[in-house]
């Protein structure tokens, strides 16, 4: 059966025929098909290919016309409608400069199999919108609730201001850095420099990034288009609507420098807090006689001797301001667009990841993306070519320390977070960097080394297990993955391990009896798996870590992920008796389960008793 919606040129033409048939049959008002030349001439900046003009008489007894327009993406792409002869821009919300109406969300989907009904539905919605606009009830409301959209329409500068500022009141002084093609606003000089160093690297020598004073103006409600500042004086008047203190902040910033002033403006819209920016231009006067840049702000005064009141009057003068959009880069926006309640909790957390290999690097990456505020990555090894296929790093990091490289990569990508790499091993970490461990909210160990993790466990037990430690590893071919969270109560890691670090519980066993594969060199073994194979195991460990940070369990717990039985057997493996004894349905596999981690008086736990006896 042919696809009635159609695809390509033939499908487009079939949809046009069906749409026209629906208009003739169901549309009671006069309408006509526009010529291609009319469509292109009326909407030169759009990609419309067909159009129909529909007559309508509105409630104010004024005859108006609506155009129904489609692109080549029709019928999968939805049509647009436009008001012919619209009022001036920013008179009505939801009406763009060329009259096109904003009716559907950007990601809206339509029924591609019924193009006629889609067109009729949009015409009906357009008529209702126009009636609502004529009534006036939604005009002020929608202009305020969606003020970011309408500020964009009125903006003068296409380069956005990047903001690290927390978008809440009250109004306050902030700092700004102006680069060649980027402007970044932050709460203070320290925050701004930290972000810039993470993002762009340290400056030569001991130089820091030069920042200047700016203002953050918090309004009780978003401005209407009629309130958008056109001049510096308008900007000061807008501040006056917020209060005398707000005016004083703008004046204070103006008196602190003889330059243009950036004012970040914030207010609460329908979808949350929004930010826009305005920059004064009083300091940009150029002489018409010789083309030299003059300094009108300090004319008649020395820079240090100009009174603050005069400085403010000159900065916020009849000179125009430049309106620009703001791109939020604050942590709450990056991690959940201001809607994730976990963000504030995670930003206050500190983790230490010991082991920057395939598992550790990806677990760290997930937690960084989740918004953990402070991350320390510990690994003494250099990155090598065999690591590339299943690691967060790539060829540019070969020959460099894993921890240092991971921290540099994550810091550049997430400059608002604190991420540090340490080129040390586990034993040296315990002996010389113990504060990293004791100050952490969670320690994550993915070294795959019993020498390292056994030492870490002994340190943990002797120090009272005050900080939870999460151990993660995988079995051969990633047939199963393990995440063992050791808390203050329950067993320690050694309680479930043999004397050489072999887990007492294994999910899989192999016909060759080997859990690892040997490289063609003496003593080098590795656990075989690929980047896709390990994905579920990384997710298991990362999810366990996230849970431990947000809602720590009361006692030690063992989480397991297992692959499908068919995949296990295809690789030459089978489930162990211990795995079968859990009583789970193993046939389908691809599942996560958990069990109590065993607690017994193991040799590591006995260290506590020995320490108490020695103390007595």
N, C-alpha and C positions, 0 to 999 in steps of 0.2 A: 504493500500500500504506500503510495507516495506521501511524503511529508507535507502536510497542508501548510505548515508555516513556511517551508521552503528555505533554501540556502543559496547564497550567491545572487547573481543578476536575475536569474529566472525566478527564484523565490521572492526577491524584492518586488518584481513586477506583479507577481501573483498576489502579494500582500496589498499592493496599491489598488488592484482591481477590487479586492474584497473590502478594503476600507472605503472606497468610493461607493460601492454598492450599499454599505451600511449607512453612509451619509445620506444617500438618496432616499433610502427606505425609512430611516428613523429620525432624521434631523428636520424639525419643523420649520426652521428659519432659512431664509435664502442663503445660498453659498455658491461659490464657483472655484474652479481649479485655477491656481496661479500658473503663469508660464514660468519656464526655467529662468528666463531673463529677469522676471519680476522677483523671483526668490533670491537670486544672486545679488541683484541690485539693492534689495531691501535689507538683506542680512549678509553683507560682504565678508564678515569675519566668522561666519558659521559655515558648516559643511552640509547644510540642508540641500536635498535633491528634489523634493516635491513639496507642494504646499496648497492649502485650500483656505479661502477667505470666507468667514462666516459672519453674517449680519446679526446684530442683536440690539434690542431696545432695553435699556436698563431702567431701574426703578426711579431714576431722576428724569425719565422721559428723554434722555439723550441717546441717540443712535450711535452705537460703537461697533467696531469690527474686531474679530479675533482671527488670527492665522493659526491653522494647524499645520505643523511642519515635521518632516521626517528626513533622516539621513539614510545613507546606504546600509546602515546596520539594521534598519527596520526589516522585519517585525521583531527581531530579538531585542534590538535597542528601542527604548520607548520614544514616542513622538514628543515634541515640545509644542507649546502654544505661546502665542505672543499677542500683546495688545497693540493694535495698530494706532498710531498717534498717541503714544503714552504721555503722561505728564512729565515734567522735568525730573531728572534723576534725583533720587532720594526724597521724592514727594510721597511716594507710596512704597511700603516694604514689598518684597517678593517680585518687584518689577525691575529687570535689569535695564541697562542703558539703551539697548535697542528694542525694548518692549517685551522681550522674552520673559515669561513668567516662571517662577521657581515653585513648582507644585510637588515634586517628588524628591525623596532623598537621593543622594548621589548613587547609592548602591541599590536603588529600587529595581525590582524584577517585574516583568510584565508577562502576560499570557501571549506568547508568540504564535499560538495556534488560533487566536481569535483577534486579529488586528482591527477588525471593525469595532468590536466592543471596547477595545483599548482606546481607540480614537474618540468614540462617543463619551467614554468615561472622563477623559481629560478635558473635553470641551465642557462637560457639565461642571467639573471642578473649577475650571477657569471662570465660568459664569458666576459661580458661588463666591469665588475669591473677589471678583470685581465688585459684587454687591456688598461684601463685607468691608472692602476698602472704601466704598462710597458711604457706608454707614459710619465709618470712622472708628469703630470700637477697637479694632485690632491694630490700628496704625501705630499709635504710641507704644503699645505693649510689645509688638513684634520688633519695632526698631530698637527698643531697649533690650529685649531678651536675646536678640541675635545681633548685638551691636558689633561684634567682630566682623561679620560679613559686610555690614554697611560702612564701617570704617575702612575696610579694604577698598570698597568702591570709591571712597573719597581720598585715598592715600596718594601722596605725591612721590614717594620713593619706593622702588621695588625691592631694594635690599632690606631684609628684615633685621630687626634688633633681636639678638639672642639673649634670653633672660634666664638668669639663675635665681632671681628674686622670688621669695615666697609670696604668692599672690593673695595676701590677706592684709587688712589694715593693721595699724594706722598708717597714715602718710609718714614718710621718713626720708632722710638723706640716704643715698646709695652711692655706689661707685660704678664707673663705666670705663671700659677700654675700647679705644678706637683703632682698629687695624685698617689696612688698605682696602679690604673688601668685606670687612666684618666688624660689627659693633656688638660688644658683650656687656651686659649689665649684671652686677652682682650686689649682694648685701653689703660687703665691705671689701677692703683691699686684700685682706688675707684670703678670703674665699675666691675672689676673682683671680688672684695670682696662682693659687693652687690649681684651679680649673685650667687656666691657660698653660701652666707648666705640664700638667697631665696631657692636655690635648696637643700641644705644639712642641713640647720639650723645653729644657732649660735654655735660657738665653746665654750668649757667650760671656765668660767671666762671671762676675757676681751681679750682673744687671738683672733687675726684675722688670716686669711689664709695667709701663707707666699707666696709671689710672687717674681719673678725674672725678670730681664730685658731680653727682646727678641727683635727680629728685624722683621719688615714688609718690604719686598722688592717688590715694584711695578714695573713690566716690561711693556714696551710699546707694546710688543707682546709676546705671550706664547712661551716658549722654545721648540725646537725640541728635540727628544730623544737623539740626539748626544750632546746636550747641558746640559742634565740632570747631575747635579753634582755627581761625584763619591767620591770626597774628599773635605776637607775643602777648599783647594786651588781652586778647581773648583767652589765652592760656591762664593768665593771672586771674581773670574773671571766673574761669571754670574752677580754679582752686578756691575762690571766695565762696562758691556754693557749698564747699565742704567745711569751711570754717576758717577763722583767723589763724589758727595754728598752721593750717595747710599753706596759707599765703606766706606765712613767715618762713616756712621750709623752702619754698621756691625762692624767696628773696635771699635767704641765707646762702643758697647754692650760687645764686647770681653774684653775690658779693665776694665769693671765695675764688673766682677766676674771671679773667677777662676774655671769655670765649663763649661760643654758643652753648646752650644748656640742653641736655637731654632730659625730658620728663616722661617717665613711664607712668601710664594711667591705667588703673585697675578698677574693676567693678564686678559684681556678681550678676551673671546672665542666667538664662534658663538652664543651660547645661553645666553651670559651675562658674568659677572665676575666669575672667578674661582679661588680657592685657593688650594695650596698644601703646604707641609711642609718638611723641611730638618733639621736634628739635627746633629751637629758635635759630634765626638767621641774622640777628642784629650785628654779629661780628664779621659778616661776610661781604661788607660793602666794598666795591671795587670802583676806583676813580674813573670817571668817564673821560677824563682828559689824558691821562697817561697809562691807564690800565693797571696801575699799582694797587695792591690791596691796602686799604686804609684800616685804621683801628678806631672806629667811631665810639666804641664802648669806653675807652679811656681818654678820649680827646679832652684836653684841658686839665688833666690830672696825671700824677704819677700813679703807676699801678698800685702802690701800697697806700697812697693817700686818698683814693677815691671813696667817698662815703658809701655805705651799703645801700642806702635808699636810692642814691643816684644810679648806682650799678644796677639795681633791680629795675628801675624805671627805664634804663637804656636797653637792658636785655629783653624785657617784656614790653616792647614798644610796638609801633605800627608795622615793623618789619614782619614779613610773613613767617609762619612756621611750616615745617615739613612734616607731614603725617606719614607714619610708616607702620607696617605690621610688626608684630612681635612673635618670635618663635620660641616657645617655652622649652627650656632645657633643665628646669629644676627637677629634683629627684622624684617628686610626687607625680609629675607629668610623664617623665620617662618611664617610670614603673607603674603603669596602670592608668595614665591620663587623668590622674586626680581622683579615680574612683575605687582604688584598691585599698581597703582599710588596713591591710597588712604592711603597706609601704613604710609607715612611720615606725612600726615595730622593728622591721628588718633593717632600716637605716641605722638604728641604734645598736645593732648586733655586731660582734667581732668574731671572726672565725679564723682558724689556722688549718690550712690544708697541707698535710705532710705527704709528699709524693706527687710529682707533677707529670706523671706518665699519661697513658691513654685514658685511664679511668679518672685519675685525679684532675687532669686538665679540663676534662669535659664537665665533671661535677662542679669544679670551681667556676667554669663558664656559666653554668646554669644558675648557680647561687648569686653570681655577680649580676646576671640579667634579672634575677628576682629582686635585687636591690639591697643585698647585704652591705651595710655601710663600710665595714673595714674587713679586708681580707689579707692574710699573710699566706704566701705560698712558699713551701720549703722543699728543696730538692738539690742534691749535690751533683747531679749528673748533667752532662752536656747532651744536647739534642742531636740525633743522628738520622741518616736517611731512612733506616727501617721504621723509624717512628712516624714518618709523615702520613702513612696510609690510615692511621687511626687516632690522630692527635689534633689538638686545636691549633698547633703551630704548623708552619710550612717550611719550604726550602730556605727562605731568608733567615731562618733561625738555626740552621744546621751549624754545629760547632760551637754554639753558645749555650750558656746555662739555661736549663728549662725554666726554673723558677723566675729568674730575672727576665727572661723573654716573655713569659706568660704575664707577669705583672706589667711589663711595659705595654704589651698589646692590649690588655684589659684596661689599663689606665688611659690609654689614648682613646679607646672606644667608649669608656664610661668615666669621663674626667671629673664627674661630681663625686665619685667614690674614692676611698683610700685603699690602694692595693699595693702591696710591697712584696718583692721576691727576696728570698734568702738562699744563698748558695752554701748551704750547710747540710750535714747529715743528721739523722735522728738523735744519735748519741750526743753530738756537739750541741744540738738544739736543747737537749735536756740539761746539759752541763753549763752552757753559756748563755742561752736565750730563754731561760725558764719563764721569764715574764710574758713571753708570747703565749705560752701555754696557760699560765694562771690567769691572764687577763682575757682569755677567750671565753665566749659563750658556748662554743662548740669546737672541738678538735676533730678533724677528719683525716684518717690515715688510710692511704691506698697504695702503700709501697710494695706490697707483695713480698716483703722481706720479714722473716720472723726475727732476725737479729734486731731490726729497727722496731718492729711492733711489739716484740717481747719486752724490749727495754722501755718502750713507752708505757706498756701495761704495768710494769713494775713501778715506774714513777707514779702512775695513776693510783695504784693501790696504796703505796706508802703515803701519798699526800691526801688520802681520804676521799678520792674520787669526787672532788668538788666540781670539776668541769666534765660534762659528758664527752665521751669519745666515740666516734662512729668509725668502725672499721669496714672497709668494703673490698671485695675481691670477686673474681669470676672463676668458673671452672673451664675445663678444656672445651674449645669450640664455642665458648659462651653458652654452653648447654644449661647452665644455671648461674645465677649471681646471688651474692650474699651481702646483706647490710646488717651489721651487728652493732647495736647501740648500747654501750655500757654506761649505766647510770649509777648513782650512789647505792641503790639497793639492787639485789640480785647478784648474779655471777659476774666475775671479771672476765677478761678475754681468755686468760689461761684456763679458766674453768671449762671451756669448750674446746681446748686445743691440746694436742699431744706435746711432748717435751721439745720437739723440733718444729712446732708450729703447724703441724698437720691437723686440720679440723676433725674433731671426733664425729661430726655429721657432714656427710657428703651427699649430694643429690644424685650424682652420676658416677658410673664406673666404666672402665674401658677395656676392650678385649686385649689390648697390648699391655694393660696394667700401668700405663704411663699417663700422668696428668699434664705433662709438658712435652715439648718437642725440642730436640737438640739442634743447635746451629752447626754448620760444618767447621766448628772450631772447638777447642778443648774447654769444656765446662760451661759453655753458654747455652742456657735453656730459655724457652719462652712459652707462654700460653697462647696457642693459636686461636685467633678469631679476627674478624674483620670489623670495619667501622660500623656497618649496619648490624652485624651480629650483636655488638656490645651495647647498642642503643637502649635496649630494655633494662640492662643492668645499670647503666648510668642513670637512667630515670629512677630506678628503684633506690639507689643510694642518694640521689639528689632529693627525692621526695621525702625520704627518711630524715635527711638533714633539715629540710624545711620544716617538717613536723616537730623535730627536736628543738628548733629555734622558736617556734610559735607556741607549741603546746607540748612541752617535754613529758615523756611518760614517767611513771613512778619507778619502774624497775627495768633492768636490762631486757632487751627484746631482740629476737632474730627474725629478720625479714628475708624472704627467699623469692626469687623469680626463676621459673623454669620454662624451657623452650618446649616446642611440640615433640611428642614421642616419635613421630615419624622422622623429624629432623635429627633427633638424637640418635636413632637407630641407623639412619643413613650415614652418619659420621662414625659409626662403629661403637656407639655407646649404649648403655642401658641404665635404668634407674636402680639405685641401691635399695637394699632391704629397708634401711632407715627411712628412705624417701617413701617407699610403698607403705610403711607402717604408719605414716601420718594419716592415712585413710582418705586421701584426696583423690579425685578423679584425674588420673595422669594421662589418660588416653588423648585428650584434646591438647593438653599442655598450654603453653602461652598464658601463664597465669602467675599471680603473686599470692603468697601465703605467708603466715608468720607463726612463730612458736616461741615459747619461753626459752630464754638462753639458760643453759644449765648453771646451777650454783652448787659448788662443792668446796671443800677445804683444800684447794689446789696449792701447789708450792708458792705461787705468787700471793695468794691470800694469806698464807702462813707468814709472809714477811711482816704483816701488821702485828701478829702475835709476837714475833721476834723483836720487833721494834719496841713494843710495849714492855717486854721482859727486860730489854736492855735499858729502857728508861727507868725502870724500877731499881 
